[in-house]
Amino acid sequence: MDDETKNALGALETKVDGVQTCLMQRLDEMAASLEEG
């Protein structure tokens, strides 16, 4: 694999990790508010 492809894949993985983290936080917040209600 050339460097350009490696860099593109690395950036994509970073983005996916960020999205997953964000989703997990949202789910935690939703679960917490459901428990409160």
Residue pairs with C-beta under 8 A, 6 or more apart in sequence:
1 9
